[in-house]
């Protein structure tokens, strides 16, 4: 088998910024940010906007997204101009 052709596969902490929930899984994702986990070890940190901890399909709740979509921003910005 060839050496050094596979990406590093190790533990990474993913943090859902919308609900401040974190979980540690094995992944090939890499990050320069780190966090000290509950076991006292330092792991790379990946910040997510949404995950299964906050997604309405998994939680059964309706939530207002903190980030507006690009189309909504455009319509909000130029709505007054279209009425003239």
PyMOL commands that set and color helices and strands:
alter all, ss='L'
color gray80, all
select helices_A, chain A and resi 56-59+70-83
alter helices_A, ss='H'
color red, helices_A
select strands_A, chain A and resi 10-16+21-27+34-36+42-48
alter strands_A, ss='S'
color yellow, strands_A
deselect
rebuild
show_as cartoon
